[in-house]
Amino acid sequence: MFNELADINKKPKPFEFYTTEDLWTNEHTSKKMLELHLNESVDAASRNSNTINQSVSWIFNHFKLNPTSSIIDFGCGPGLYTNKFAARGVSVTGVDFSKRSIDYAQNAASEKGLKVKYILKNYIQFDTDEQYDLITMIMCDFSALSPTHRRIMLEKFKKLLKPNGRILLDVYSLAFFNKKQEFAAYEFNSMDNFWSPEDYYCFINTMKYDDIKVCLDKYTIIEKKQKRVVYNWFQCFSKDTIRKEFEENGLIIDEYYSDVSGQDYNSESLEFAVVAIK
């Protein structure tokens, strides 16, 4: 038991383990994640419906989108943004590795007579010869990626952008890092049986890596027949650190906002958004 508890509380190297795809493709948790996505009143897997609507309107106007414009959204989930863009006449592609989310997005688009190209794929492996006017990655997906995966995505963005194209994404801020507190706890059947339909104990460890401004929420789920560990990483940025990372990969950030609805940048915001060009 002592060794088991020591392993549960062990602090891994930054981004040593990457379990995001398991989280989104597991039959039970993907269903729970979709429920969170579709809960319009909370900011969990997706933002609340009012914020999404404000963001879509701002993005449409700010980037001067029209029926000749093309957008690709990485980590599109159940199409909460992509279908709204398509309803405004924009050519839209959505990429996500959750089959449950993609199926929902496609069905919702079909019911409304919307033309959206949905691709079931881990966007790290996604490739195409097409180029786009706007690339989006919303809900701080970029912050969940390791440095290696972020470089892959930035190279991908550069290739996929049209000559005058733009990239819009959001990330966790240093204010988020400073607010996050290390702790350890355990719960029985936590979060309304989020992790399993069977009984389980969930050990939760929040860890911080001060030198590189990374946080980790580590979930150890122990059921009668199995043990699983899920790692949820948060890379936190300042304006300077994200600008440097983009520039090292041939991209230039020319706008900063507090969120993807275009609110003025505020260093106290827990997240912030950037607009970049190549």
NORHU-V797294 format. One line per field, one symbol per residue. ss: DSSP state (H for helix, E for strand, L for the rest). psi: psi as a letter, one per 30 degrees, with the letter a starting at -180 (. if undefined). burial: b if it has 24 or more other ideal C-beta (glycine too) atoms within 12 Angstrom, else e. Layout:
BEGIN
ss=???
psi=???
burial=???
END
This chain:
BEGIN
ss=LHHHHHHHLLLLLLLLLLLHHHHHHLHHHHHHHHHHHHLLLLLLLLLLHHHHHHHHHHHHHHLLLLLLLEEEEELLLLLLLHHHHHHLLLEEEEEELLHHHHHHHHHHHHHLLLLEEEEELLLLLLLLLLLEEEEEELLLHHHHLLHHHHHHHHHHHHHHEEEEEEEEEEEEEHHHHHHLLLEEEEEELHHHHLLLLLLEEEEEEEEEELLLLEEEEEEEEEELLLEEEEEEEEEEELHHHHHHHHHHLLLEEEEEELLLLLLELLLLLLEEEEEEEL
psi=eeeeeeeegkjllkgekjgeeeeffkeeeeeeeeeeefjfflicellleeeeeeeeeeeeeeghllfflkkkjkhfbggfeeeeeefggkkkkkklgjeeeeeeeeeeeeeghkjkjkkjkkfefkllflllekkkjlhheeffkleeeeeeeeeeeeefklegllkklllklfeeeeekkklklllkhlhhhefkflklkjkkkklkjefghklkjkjjjjleflklkkkjkjkklleeeeeeeeefgglkkgkklfagggkkkkffkfllllkll.
burial=eeeeeeebeeeeebbeebbbbbbbbbebbbbbbbbbbbeeeeeebbbeeebbeebbebbbeebebeeebbbbbbbbbbbbbbbbbbbbebbbbbbbbbbbbbebbbebbeeeebebbbbbbbbbebeeeebbbbbbbbbbbbbbbbeebbeebbebbbbbbbeebbbbbbbbbbebbeebeeeeeeeeeeeeebbbeeebbbbbbbbbeeeebbbbbbbbbbeeeeebbbbbbbbbbbbebbeebbeebebbbebbbbbbbbeeeeeebbbbbbbbbb
END
